[in-house]
């Protein structure tokens, strides 16, 4: 009987010590590397949640890739909402700092994105609370970049950056878009 009690204590001690190692490691991974988030609403349709509320997408948000604010046009990112700091929103990066953008209903028809800011929009125009409502978003609010759709299983895929042709910046001062050609050196 005494042997069973000692065995039970060893299991409990191993569990508790494993717990105190696992919790800080898990918190560090979620804080620094990546975590998952459910995408609610219609603002990113058809890219995310194409079937609406009946089958919301779950995405992997890569925190490591945005640690130095390295994002490109077309990335789907998670940012802390400029209007409600307790909420995170998921939108597409349309323009980077220095770019000139034609807005869709913002107070100014044309905007130069200030240094240290992004212009973000939902893919479903008119159903999105985005930069057209609150203006350029500070890079400091950037939380993660959506890299994969991981749920539902039939939609599992890597998310590739893309900007709709009608939403590309009018003038770009850096960064790259996915459709730029590398053939510019043929004129030499």
N, C-alpha and C positions, 0 to 999 in steps of 0.2 A: 504494500500500500504506500509506503514512504517513497518507493521508487517511482510510482506513477505521479505522485505529487511533484517530485523533483523534475520529472520529464515535462510535466505541464508548465512548470515555472520556466524551464529552458525555452519552450516554444513561445510563451508569452514574452519573455525577455528578448528573444530573437525577433519576434514580430514588432515589438516596441522599438528596438534599435533600428530595424529595417524601415519602419515608419518614419523615424526621425532623420533618416538619410534620404528616403524617397520623396518626402514632402519638399524639402529645399531644392532638390534636383528638379522636380517637376515644376515648381514655381519659377526657377531660373530658366528652364526650357520655354515655358509659356511666356515669360517676360522678355526674353532675349532672342529666341529662335523663331518659333511659330506657334500658332494656335488655330483652332477651328471656330468658325462663326456661321450662324444661320442667316441667310439673306431673306429679309422680310420685305414685302411690298412689290410694287410693279415698276419702280423707277428704273431698274436695270434690265427690263424686258426688251428684247428677247434674249439678250446675252445670258442673263441669270433669271431664274424663275420663269421659264417660258410657259409653264403650265399654271402659273399663278399660285394662289395660296394652297391649292390641293397638293402640291409637291414642291415645297420650298427647297432651294439649293443650299447646300452646306459647302463652304469654301475653306481652303487652307490659306491662312494669312501668314505670309512670310515677314517676320519682323526684322530678321537679320539683313535682308536685302535693302531695307530703307534706313538702316542705322546712320548712314551718311547722306540721307536725303537723295539718293541716287534713284530717281524715277524717270521714266520716259513717257512721251506722249503715247496715249493708248493704254497705259497700265490701268488696271482696276485696283483702286486703293481704298483702304479704310482710313477715315480721318475722324477726329473728334469733332462733333458738330459745332460750328461757330455760334449757333444760336442756343444750343443746349449741351453744356459740357459733360453731362451725364450720359449722353447718347453718342454712339459711333455710327457713321453713315458710310456706305460703300458706293463709290462713284468712279467714273472713268476720267483720267487726266486728259484734258483736251489741249491745254497750252501750258508752257513752262515760263519761268521768269524771263521777262524781256520780250515775249511774244505779243503780237497784236492780234486780238480776237474780235470777231463780230459777234455780239451777244444776242441772246434770244429773250428779250424782255427785261434786261437789266436796266438800271436808270440811265446809263450811257450806252449808246448804240455800239461804239467801238471802245475797247479797253486795252491798254498796255498792261500786261501782268507785271506787278512790281517785283523787285528783287526779293527773294525769300518767300515767294508765293507760287501757287498753282491755280489754274482754272479747271474746275471739275464739273462734270455734268452727268446726269443719268442718261441712259440710252433711250428711255421712253419720254421724250420731250412733252412737257405739259403735265406729266405725272411725277415730277421729280423736284425735290427740294435741294437745289444745288447752287453753283456760283451765279446762275442767272437770277437767283433770289438774294443771296447774301454777298456776292462779289468774290474776288480772289481769296484763296484760303492760304493761311500761313503754313510754311513747311513744318513749323513746330507742332502743328496739329496732326501731322502724318503719323499713322499708327501701324500700318502694314500694307503689303501688296498681295492681292489675291493671286496665287500661283496655280491652284488646281481646284476643280470642282470635285468634291469627294463624296457627295450624296445628292441625289439618289444614284445608285450604282450604274444605271443605264446612261447617266450623263458624266461619268468619271472621265475627266480630260484635263490636260494642261491648258491654262488660259493664256492665249497669245495676245500681245498688245495690238490694238488696231484703233484707228480714229476714222469715223465715217468721213468720206470725202467732203461733204458739205460743212463739216465742223473743224476742218484743219485751220490752223492759224493763218492769218493774212500775211504776216511777216514773222519769221523765226530767227532768233538770235542765239542759237546754240541747241544742243541736244540733237536728236535725230528722230526721223519718222521711219516707219517700216517700209515706205515705198520709195525712199531715196535711192538713186542709182549709184553704183560704184563705178560707172563707166565715164566719169568726168575726166579721167586722166587720158582719154583717147585723143585729146586735142593736142598733145605734145608733139 
